């Protein structure tokens, strides 16, 4: 029996809705910022990326609920969202022409070879962090019929009001019969800003994540996310860090289920970084009851990476599409694994792949030239 009860597509106007902050990611390519002469602008955001991938690559009817700033940057972001085929529910903020509120900026070079990518942020006076419960009419949104709702840990950590907003939306989603998912996405830099000290920030972040997890059907997160984000006991950090070790991940699943009975599945990617441009890539999925459920492991493939940002969101969107489309869990895992891999072969944070390309790779396709 399928542990996730997904509403039929014909009953709903939306297959997928995400809640999160959208950002501009500035990308100087392989150059470090200190030597950059030009930058590419990628519109991104962990939650939005999944909506964009599901619409663009997988043909799903998707939407994002997010903050929008009424200035030229906001207009750029809105245009990109429309280009990807994503419907939007905006809470608008008027920019004062000087200080904001702002669409946040993420700075991320791609690194090269032995030189790792570097990521830093300017999230000062961010409109997304100002979102709070009551900003969206969830009853009206879910009355349209929504099959799946998704949010993530980066958005949850932006302020004291974003996590309660996620919980408000999760409760509305469950009431309306939507499946709920959450990408833990633990980020030490963000958590450090939550309290007066690193210890206080970690404690506040963990309490926030645990409150959200109690409303989630499918949890996406690796061992570090589960340990540091939820406080789930596991193999001590560093004992096998960097190794493709699904057994260590599966060993934590029963503890997650015991503490969070609503969680029906947990999934993650497994990545071993040989160099910036050479990764080993796999994925795992635990779905259903501890006894008689699915514990699935993808094959491992070698990636030649152009831009690693967004690979995890690519995995999530492929996996979710497979489940929405009624595919078998092992096939859904393969689609997520394949799509996440393909996404690292494009610049930017959202998919340029086609469904046929994803399905071909998921079935074991090769990089031989297509004639």
N, C-alpha and C positions, 0 to 999 in steps of 0.2 A: 504493500500500500504506500502511495506517495505521502511522505510526511508533510509536504507543503500543499495546502489546498489553494489553488490558484483559480480565480474567477475566469469564466470563459471570455474570450476576446469580444464576442458579440454583445456581451452585457455592458461593456465599458467603452468610454471614449478615449481613455488613456491606458496604454500598457504599462507605463512606468513614469513615476514622478520622483524627482530628487529635491532635496532642500540643502542649500549650502551657499557659500560666498563664491562669486566669480572674481578672478584676478587677471591682471596682465602679466605674462611672463616675458621678460626681456632676455633675449638669447643672442650672445655674440658669436655663437658657433664654437669652434675649437679654440678661439682666442680667449685669454683671461680678460676680465673687465678692464684691468689697468692698461691694456693695450688695444682695446676695442675702438673701432672707427664707425661701425654701424651695428644696428641691432635688429633682429626680427622680433615681431610682437605676436605672441601666442596668447589667445584667450583661453583660460584654464580654470581649474577648480576641481578638486577631487570628485565632488558629487556631480557637478555639471558635466564633467568628462564622461561619466557613465551614461548620462542622458544623451549626450552628443554621439557617442559611439553606437548606442542602441538605435538611434534614429538613422545615422548616416550609413553605417555598415549593415545593420541587421533589419532595417525597415520597420522599426517599431514606432508607435505613436507615443512620443515622450514629451515631458515638460520639466522645467526647473522653477522652483520658488526661490527667489534671491533678492538681494538689495540692488538697486540701480541708482546711479548718480546722474543727475541731469546736466551733463556737460559733454564736451566733445569726446572724451574718453568713454563715457557711458554710451554715446551713440556708436562708437566703434565696437564696443562689446555687444550691444544689441544687434548690430548688423551681422557679426560673426555667429551669434546664437541663431539668428534667422537662417543664415546660410547652411547651418548644420541640420536644419529641419526640426528644431526644438521649440515648442511652445513655451512661453514665459509668463509667470505670475510675479510681478515686480512690486516691491515696496520702494517708492521713489524718495530720494533725498536730494535736496537742492544744494549744489555746491556754492560756497560763498565767494568764489573767485580767487581765494587766497589759500585758505587752510583746509578746506574740505566741506563736508565729508568726501572721502576718496574711494575710488576703486583701488584696492591694494596692488602693490607691485612686487613681483617675485623676480629676483635676479638669479639666473642660472646659466653658467657656461656648460659646455658638453665635455670638457676634459679631452684627453687623448692618450691612449696607451697607458703608461705608468702614471700619468697625471690625472688625478681624480676630478670629477665634476665638483664645482663649488656652488652652493645655494645659500642665498641670504635674502632678507625680506625688508620691505617698508610697508608695515601694516598700521602705521600711525593714522589715527582718526578715520578708521576704515568703516565704511557704511555697513558692510556685512556684519561687523561686530556689534552694531547698534540694533540689529534685529532682535525682537523680543516676543514673548507670547502675546497673542492678540493682533499681530501685524498681518496675518493672513486669515481669510475666511475659509477655514478647513472644511466646514460643513458644506459650503457651496462647491468647493473644489472637488471633494470626494463624492458629492452627489452626481457628478458626471460619470462616475464609475472609473475606478483606478485599480489596476491589477496588482501593482507592486510599488512600494514606497521605500526610498533609500536616503540615508544621510551618512555622515562620517565624523571621525574624531577631530580632524583639523578644524572644521567649523565649530564643533562643540567647545573647543578650547579657546575660541577667540575672545570670549567675554563671559561675564556672569549670567547673561541672558540668553545666550545661544543654546546651551544645553537644555534649559527648560523649554525653549521653543521646539527643539527636536522631540522632547517627550510629549509635548502638546500635540505635535503632528503625528507621532507614532500612535498615540491613543486614538486620534481621529481615524487614522488608517486602519487600525485593528477593528474599530467599531464599524467601518465601512466594508470590511472583508478583504482588505488588501494584505498581501504578504509584506513583511517588513525586513529590511536588511540594513546592516551598519558596518562600515569599514572602520576598524579601530584607529588605524593610522596614527599611532603614538609618535609625537614629535617633542623631543626634549626641550628644544628652544622655545616652543610655544608654552609648554607646561611651566617652564621657569618663570613666565610672566604672570601666572595665576595667583601667586602668593608673595608674601614679603620675603620669603627665602625659598631656595630650591626644595627643601624638605616640605615646606608648607604648600608650594605649588604642586608637588607630586601627590600629596595627600588629597588636595582639593580636586585635582584632575582624576585621580583614581575613583573617588567617591562619585564624581560626575559620570564617568564611563560606566560604573557599575549600575547607577540608576537608569541609564539609557538601555543597557544590555538586558534588563529585565523585561523590556518590551519588544525584543528582537527575535525574529524567526531564523534568519541566516546571518551569522557573524563572519566577517572577513578579517583575518588578522594572523600574523605569524607568531612564533613563540615569544618574541620580545613584546609584541602587542599584548598577548595574553598575560604575560608575567608582569610587565611594568604598567600596562594599561588597566588590567582588571585585578591584579594581585593574585593570579592563579599560580600555584606552586608548580614548578617545572624543573628541567635540567638547569643548573646554574649557568648564567650568562658567561660565555667564553669557553665552556667545556667542549663544544663542538661547533662553535660559531663559524659560519661560512661553509659548512658541509651540507650536502643534500641528504637530510636525515629525516624521512617521514615518520619513522617510528617514534622519535622524540616528540613530534607534533601530536601524533595520535594518542600518546600517553597522557596528554593534557586534556583531551576531549571529555573524558568521563568526569573530570573535575569541573569543567565548564558546565556540563549538563546538570551536575548535582547542585551547583550554586545558582544556575539560571535555567529553571525548568522550561521556560518558553523557547529556548534556543533549540531549534530542530536540526541545524546544520552549521558546520564551521569549515571554512575553506581558506587556503592561502597559496601563495606562490613560494617556491623554493629556488633561491638564486645563489650560486657561488660565483663570485666575481674574480676572474683570473686577471683581467685588466679592465680598464674603462670600456674597451671595445670588444671584449671576449668574455662572455658569461656562460655558465651552465644553468639551464632553466628547466624547472619542473613545477608541478602543482599537485595539491592534494585536496580531497573533499571527504568529510565525514558527514553523512546525511542520514537521519532517521535514528531509531533507537539504538542503544549500545549493543543489544542483542538483536540480530536480524537486520540491522541497518547496513548502509553502504560505507565502506572504507576504501577509498579509491585513490590510486596514485597514477599520474600521467607518466608517459615516457620522459626521459631527459634529453634535451636537445642543446646543441651548441649554438649560441647566438653571436653574430657579428653586429654589434650595436652601433647605431648612428646617434640615437638620442634616447636615453633610458627613461626620461620623465614620462609618466603616464602609463608605463607598462602594467603596473598593478591595477589601475583603473580599466585597462584593456582586458585583463584577465577577468575582472568582476563583470564587465559588460557581456563578454562572451558566455560566461557561466550562467548569468541571469537570463540571457536570451535562450540558451538551451532549455532551461527550466520553464520559462514562459511558453516556449514552443512545444512543450510536451516531450522533449527528447529524453532518453534514458539518462540517469545521472552520470554514467561513465562518458556518454557522448557530450553532455553539457560540460563536464570537466575538460574534455579534449578541446571543445570549442573555446573555452576560456583560455586554456594553455596556448592554443594556436594563435588566437587573436592578440593576447598579450605579447607574444613573441613578435608577431608582425608589426605591432605598433612601435616597437623599438627600432624598426628599420626605416621609419619616417621621421623627419624633423617635426617638432611640435608635440602637443599633448593629446590630440584627439585623432581618431582613426582616419586613414586614407585607404583602408583595405575594403575589399568587397566580400560579400558572404561566400561566394564561390571560392575565393582565395583562402578564406579561413577554413572552409570545409575541406578543401583539398589538402591543406597542411595538417589539419586534424586527423585526416585519414592516412597520413604518412607521405604526403607529397614532397617533392624535392624542389631545388632551386634551378633545375634545368630550364633553359630558355623555352618560353611558350611560343611556338610557331604556328 
